[in-house]
Amino acid sequence: MARDQRRKCMVMTKAEIFDTLQRVRQAYTDTLDGKAVSFTGVNGRAITNHDPAALRAELQYWERRWSLAERSGSGVKLARFS
């Protein structure tokens, strides 16, 4: 799949990104607590508690996406008239 096509497929709202981030955070916390975890990550990779490094990488990916989404404009522009 071409890079541009992947970008189009990954268009998500802020709410969807935040929801995914919360699920990944919970899965990572469960992994650290020794609970059984099975999670489908980006590009359909299956991540289990047998690979905590992959789950940490997945968490970092979603934290970056959330950070970028939060920095993007809120849709409201302020104008200053002199």
N, C-alpha and C positions, 0 to 999 in steps of 0.2 A: 504494500500500500504506500503510495507516495506521501511525502511529508504534509503537503497541503490537504490531502484527503483525510489524514489522521487528525489534523487540526479541526477540520469541519466536523468530524465525528465526536470530538471531545468538547464541543460547545456545551457549557453547563451554566446554570444560574448560580448566583452566590449561595443560595439556600442549598442547592444540590452539592456544591463543593464543600460547604460547611458540614452537611450531613455525612458525606463520605469521610471527611476528616475526623469527625467524631467516632465513626465506626472503626476507622483504622487506629485511632488512639486507644479505643477500648480493646481492640484485638491485641495491640502491642502491650497494653497493661496486663491483659489476661496472660499473654506469653510470659511476661516477667514474673507473674504470680504462679506460673507452672500449670495453668489451665490449658486444655486442648483447644487449639485454634485452627481453623481452616478458613482461608480468605482468598478471594479471587482478586488479584491486583490488576494493575494497568496492563493492557494488551492480553488479558485473559490468563496471566500466569497464576498458577495455584501456589499460594504461600501457606505454609503450615508452621506450627511451633518448632519444627525440626530445623527451621531456617530463620532464626531471629534477626540475622543481619539483613535478609531480604525484607522482612517486615519493617525494620528500622528504615531502610531505604525507601520503602513505600510511604512511611509516615513522613519522612523528609520531603518527598515529592508533593504530598498533599498539603503540607504546611507551606511550601513555596507557592503552590497554586492559590491557597487561601490568602497568603500575604499579597500576592499580585492582585487578586480580586478585591481585596480591601483597599489597595492603593488606587485602583481605577476610580474614575469619576463617579460620583453618586447620581449623576444625571441632573443635578441642580447646579446651575452656574450663577455665581454672584457677579453683578455688574456694579461698577462704581461710576457714578455720574458726577462730574465736577461742575 
